[in-house]
């Protein structure tokens, strides 16, 4: 969106609010199904469909990890961030738990 100078601050505020509303609508649409590399992830049903249409069974931890990564595609996430996203802030799991879960996901 573009606003020519001089502009009214109320006009700027109205446009920013409109952009935020549109962004919220997109977020809710994306949340029902996430797509990546031909795979389809359905968070509400806890389902993962392969590119060939077959369903892949994942453990609760594997699904939580894949969902955290898919929702934040393109961002770099550290082990601590992934642990807090998948197991909660109070988790006392070791760092390597994330590495192990990622290697299991890669094998599947």
JOUR-V932760 format. One record per pair of residues at least 4 apart in sequence whose C-alpha atoms are under 8 Angstrom apart, sorted by the first residue. I is the first residue (numbers start at 1). J is the second residue. D is the distance in Angstrom with one decimal. If there is no record, write none. Layout:
# JOUR-V932760
{{I;J;D} {I;J;D}}
This chain:
# JOUR-V932760
{{3;7;6.9} {3;12;7.6} {7;11;7.0} {7;12;7.3} {8;12;6.6} {9;13;6.2} {10;14;6.1} {11;15;6.2} {12;16;6.2} {13;17;6.2} {14;18;6.2} {15;19;6.2} {16;20;6.2} {17;21;6.2} {18;22;6.3} {19;23;6.2} {20;24;6.2} {21;25;6.4} {22;26;6.4} {23;27;6.2} {24;28;6.4} {25;29;6.4} {26;30;6.2} {27;31;6.1} {28;32;7.0} {29;33;7.6} {30;34;6.1} {31;43;7.2} {32;42;6.1} {32;43;6.5} {32;44;6.7} {33;40;6.7} {33;41;5.7} {33;42;4.8} {33;43;6.8} {34;40;5.8} {34;41;5.0} {34;42;6.5} {34;70;7.0} {34;71;7.6} {35;39;5.6} {35;40;4.6} {35;41;6.3} {36;40;6.7} {36;70;7.6} {37;51;7.8} {38;50;7.0} {38;51;4.7} {39;48;7.2} {39;49;5.8} {39;50;4.9} {39;51;5.1} {40;48;5.8} {40;49;5.1} {40;50;6.7} {40;51;7.6} {41;46;7.6} {41;47;6.0} {41;48;4.6} {41;49;6.5} {41;67;7.7} {42;46;5.7} {42;47;5.1} {42;48;6.3} {43;47;6.8} {43;67;7.2} {46;63;7.2} {47;55;7.1} {47;56;7.5} {47;57;7.7} {48;55;5.8} {48;56;5.6} {48;57;7.4} {48;58;8.0} {49;53;5.6} {49;54;5.6} {49;55;4.5} {49;56;6.2} {50;54;5.3} {50;55;6.1} {50;56;6.8} {58;62;5.8} {58;63;5.7} {59;63;6.1} {60;64;6.2} {61;65;6.1} {61;86;6.9} {61;87;7.9} {61;101;7.4} {62;66;6.1} {62;101;6.1} {62;102;7.7} {62;104;7.8} {62;105;6.6} {63;67;6.0} {64;68;6.1} {64;85;8.0} {64;86;5.4} {65;69;6.3} {65;82;7.1} {65;85;7.9} {65;86;5.8} {65;101;7.6} {65;102;7.8} {66;70;6.0} {66;105;8.0} {67;71;6.0} {68;72;6.4} {68;82;7.3} {68;85;6.6} {68;86;7.1} {69;73;6.0} {77;81;6.1} {77;82;6.5} {78;82;6.3} {79;83;6.1} {79;95;6.1} {79;98;6.4} {80;84;6.2} {80;95;7.0} {81;85;6.1} {82;86;6.0} {82;98;7.1} {83;87;5.5} {83;88;6.9} {83;89;7.7} {83;91;7.3} {83;93;7.6} {83;95;7.7} {83;98;6.8} {84;88;4.4} {84;89;4.7} {84;90;7.7} {84;91;7.0} {85;89;7.6} {87;91;5.8} {93;97;6.6} {95;99;7.3} {96;100;6.1} {97;101;6.2} {98;102;6.1} {99;103;6.2} {100;104;6.3} {101;105;6.2} {102;106;6.2} {103;107;6.3} {104;108;6.4}}
